[in-house]
Amino acid sequence: MALAVPGAGGAEPAATAAADSPALDARPGRAEAAEATALEALRVPDALSARVPAEQRGAGRDDVRLLVSRGRAVTHHAFRELPEQLRAGDVLVVNTSMTLPAAVNGRVGGERVVVHFSTRGADGRWAVELRAPRGAGVTGPRPGGPTGAVVRLPGGRALVLEEPLGPSAGARLWWARAPERVPEMLRRYGRPIRYGYTDRDQPLSAYRTVFAVDSPDGSGSAEMPSAARPFTVPLVAELVRRGVLFAPLSLHTGVASAEAHEPPYPERFAVPAATAWLVNAVRAAGSGRVVAVGTTAVRALESAVGADGVVRPAEGWTDLVVTPRRGVRVVDGLLTGLHEPQASHLLMLEAVAGREALRRGYEAALQERYLWHEFGDVHLILPDEERNAPDCFSNEW
């Protein structure tokens, strides 16, 4: 059942109604996401994976590197220099979702597994991925299912696998009937989801951003909205002092370890009225640019905008896949991490930056040995200044 954005006046449906669990195997944009990205031929050496947080590399969160693309022009900075890259009147749209300790040990019969809790459905079920433990906190892939399998969890709890999310019997993600108070169980027994390119387990605090807030129902993200990780309280204060505005929204991310070219699954989001009003006001006045902090913020905000370009308060499930063909309607710029060349997220980046600008940025990142993944460096994509900057602003502070 489609949810028309409140007051959209004929705007295209952007989300699945929160009253129903989304059909996660019927994802729009799948055909386009299967196309080659602009960076298909690039290869990222393993040595460029950020294996520990910046704080454990002898730096602060805001000391990671910042690659800036303005149109096809590329420059290099430290993230703490972000205020010099923005202007008074710009709006940073930030995701306030709290990262959950979403990995829990379990057993299926005599088999040890690690359960990744991905997304809670509106019917109370959870989308989960079962992983095979490989020692030292690292997990590997495991076939999904089977239907009816009982997964024993800590504290005497259990979940029952019911059906795969995807059309194939071996789908990684399954709907499972879960025990009550899953967030409470995760807080007691869970740990952050970790991937093999990291050196060791990290505390949950390493996976939370300065913008994260608790949800009343305990919902949150299976994986950190990592583009916001380099922000610190002093840096946010400096941005506010310079006249940069902040617009909060939420999108609870699911498990992000998608296969190559696999589009994202539907996710729960909410764009509050205050954020919709602020973005619309800035755009109407021509007083600044709308810069999304992370692909999650793009997905949520673009899910709340109609064909008329007006953002309206909205919440529910979004199945929107932003591609160059669809384009963006309200986002002018994007702050994001560096993604694998086969990742479908790059189609969203291409929609914002353009194919050639994206290619030049990533080639520069490889040449200058930027670090990839959630603990790595970040990329700020802005419109070409000469063609897009309002006349009332100067490039000088």
Residue, then its C-alpha position, 0 to 999 in steps of 0.5 A: m500500500a503506497l503512502a502519499v506524502p501528506g499534502a502532496g497534491g498528486a506527488e508520486p508515492a515515495a514510501t510504503a505505508a507504516a501500517d504494513s511491512p514493506a515488500l522488500d523483494a520488490r524494489p524499484g530501481r533494481a534494473e538500473a542499479a544493475e547497470a555499471t556505475a561510473l567507477e566500475a573499472l576502478r579498484v580500491p587496494d585493501a591497504l586503503s581500508a580504514r581498519v580502526p577509528a581515527e582516534q586510534r590512529g592518533a587523530g581526532r574525529d574531525d582530522v580525517r581527510l576531506l575531498v571536495s568536488r565542486g563540479r569537476a574541480v577537486t581540492h583536498h582538505a582536513f575535515r575540520e576545514l569544512p566551515e571554509q567550504l560552506r556558506a552562511g545560509d547553507v543547510l546541512v541535513v543530518n540523520t539522527s538515527m542511533t546506531l544499535p548494537a545489532a549483532v548477537n550470538g545465537r545457535v541454530g540447533g548445534e550450529r553457532v551463528v551471529v544474528h544481524f538484526s537489520t530492520r523492524g517491520a511494522d508487524g513486529r517481525w525483524a529482518v535478520e541476517l544469519r552469519a557464520p562466525r570465523g573467529a576474532g569477531v569476524t563473520g562470513p556469509r551463510p545461506g539463509g533459512p530454512t523456513g521454520a528454523v529456530v534461532r536460540l538467543p541469549g537470555g532464553r530468547a528465540l526467533v523463528l525464521e519465516e520467509p526470505l526477503g528476496p525471491s531466491a531461497g538462499a536470500r541473505l535476509w529473512w523475516a523472523r518472528a522475534p521476541e518482545r523488547v528486541p532493543e532491550m535485548l540488543r543493549r544487554y547482549g549485542r555489539p556493533i556489526r563489524y566487517g572483516y576489513t576492521d582490525r578488532d571490535q570497537p565500543l558502541s560509542a565508536y559507531r555513534t555520531v554527534f547527531a544521534v538521539d534515542s527513539p522512543d520505541g528503541s528503534g535505530s540503525a543496524e549500521m552507523p550513518s557514517a558520513a556524520r562520524p567526523f563531526t564534533v561538538p566544537l565543529v558543529a558550534e563553529l558551523v552554527r556561528r558562521g551561519v550554517l543551518f542544521a535540519p534533522l531527519s531520521l532514516h534507520t539503516g538496515v544491514a548495508s552489506a549488499e551484493a554488488h549493484e544490489p539496490p538498498y532495501p526499504e527503510r523506515f524514515a521520518v522528515p519532521a515538519a520543521t525540517a520540511w519548512l526550513v529546506n523549503a524556505v531556504r530554497a525559496a529564498g535562494s539563500g543557500r544550498v541543501v547539503a545532505v550528510g550521507t546517502t541516508a539523508v538523501r534518501a529520506l529527504e528525496s522521499a518527502v519531496g513531490a514532483d513540484g519540488v516542495v518537501r512535506p512532512a512524511e514518515g513510513w517506509t521508503d523504497l526510493v532508489v535515487t539514480p541518475r535517471r530519477g535525479v534529485r529534486v531538492v538536494d544540491g550537495l552531498l557529504t558522504g564516505l567513499h564507496e566501493p566501485q560496485a556499490s549501488h550508492l554510487l548511482m546516487l552520487e552520480a545523480v548529485a555530482g554527474r558522472e565525470a565529476l564523480r570519476r575525477g573525484y574518485e581517481a583523485a582519492l585513489q591517487e592521494r590514498y584516501l581511506w575507505h569505509e566507515f572509519g575512513d575519509v569523506h567526500l564533499i560534493l558541491p555544485d560548480e561554484e561559478r555556475n551555481a553560487p548566488d550573487c549575494f555570496s562571496n567565496e571569501w569569509 
